[in-house]
Amino acid sequence: MPKSKSHKGLLKRIKITKTGKIRFRSPNSRHLKSNKTGAAVRSYRRPRYARSGDMKRFSALLFRPLRSQEQSVADAAAREAAVSNDA
């Protein structure tokens, strides 16, 4: 059985955080900014995280479990609720 190899093109474009989320740069943010609005150019600076619709495909390409931004927010809310119930 051959080894499972992670997709090198995807790995060059993303960063996997410690919690398993995928961070990436926004598209259309490299050049030709003069015809874009200032608000659009500023929004390109924000860190972007992969959404839940893409995570199944990314997990298959990278052969590892990943978490979406929505899952992280839901888990944080569940932890806060558990802490408030204990107190």
C-alpha positions as CSV (number, residue, x, y, z in Angstrom):
1,M,0.0,0.0,0.0
2,P,1.6,3.4,-1.0
3,K,1.9,6.2,1.5
4,S,-0.7,8.9,1.6
5,K,0.9,12.2,0.6
6,S,-0.4,15.6,1.5
7,H,-1.2,18.1,-1.2
8,K,1.9,20.3,-1.5
9,G,0.2,23.0,-3.5
10,L,-2.3,23.5,-0.8
11,L,0.3,23.4,2.0
12,K,2.1,26.3,0.4
13,R,-1.0,28.5,0.4
14,I,-2.3,27.8,3.9
15,K,-1.2,27.6,7.5
16,I,-2.7,25.1,9.9
17,T,-3.1,26.5,13.4
18,K,-2.4,24.6,16.6
19,T,-6.1,24.0,17.0
20,G,-6.5,22.6,13.5
21,K,-8.0,25.6,11.8
22,I,-6.9,26.6,8.3
23,R,-5.7,30.2,7.9
24,F,-5.1,31.7,4.4
25,R,-4.6,35.0,2.6
26,S,-7.5,36.6,0.8
27,P,-7.6,36.3,-3.0
28,N,-7.3,39.5,-5.2
29,S,-5.1,41.2,-2.6
30,R,-1.7,41.1,-4.3
31,H,-1.7,43.8,-7.0
32,L,-4.0,46.0,-9.1
33,K,-5.3,47.7,-6.0
34,S,-5.8,51.2,-7.6
35,N,-9.3,50.3,-8.9
36,K,-10.4,48.8,-5.7
37,T,-12.1,50.7,-2.9
38,G,-10.2,51.5,0.3
39,A,-12.6,49.4,2.3
40,A,-11.9,46.4,0.0
41,V,-8.2,46.8,0.3
42,R,-8.4,47.0,4.1
43,S,-10.5,43.9,4.2
44,Y,-7.9,41.9,2.5
45,R,-5.6,42.4,5.5
46,R,-7.9,40.5,7.8
47,P,-6.9,36.9,8.5
48,R,-9.2,34.5,6.8
49,Y,-10.1,31.0,8.1
50,A,-11.6,28.2,6.1
51,R,-15.3,27.6,6.5
52,S,-17.0,24.3,7.2
53,G,-18.0,23.8,3.6
54,D,-14.4,23.5,2.5
55,M,-13.1,21.4,5.4
56,K,-14.1,18.0,4.1
57,R,-12.2,18.6,0.9
58,F,-9.1,20.1,2.7
59,S,-9.1,17.1,5.1
60,A,-9.1,14.7,2.2
61,L,-6.2,16.6,0.5
62,L,-4.1,16.7,3.6
63,F,-5.0,13.3,5.1
64,R,-5.6,14.8,8.6
65,P,-8.6,15.9,10.7
66,L,-9.2,19.7,10.6
67,R,-11.6,22.1,12.3
68,S,-13.6,24.9,10.8
69,Q,-14.1,28.4,12.2
70,E,-17.7,27.5,13.0
71,Q,-16.7,24.4,15.0
72,S,-14.2,26.4,17.0
73,V,-16.7,29.1,17.9
74,A,-19.3,26.4,18.8
75,D,-16.8,24.6,21.0
76,A,-15.8,27.9,22.8
77,A,-19.4,28.7,23.5
78,A,-20.0,25.2,24.9
79,R,-16.9,25.5,27.1
80,E,-18.2,28.9,28.4
81,A,-21.6,27.5,29.1
82,A,-20.1,24.6,31.0
83,V,-18.0,26.9,33.1
84,S,-21.0,29.2,33.9
85,N,-23.1,26.1,34.8
86,D,-20.4,24.9,37.2
87,A,-20.0,28.2,38.9
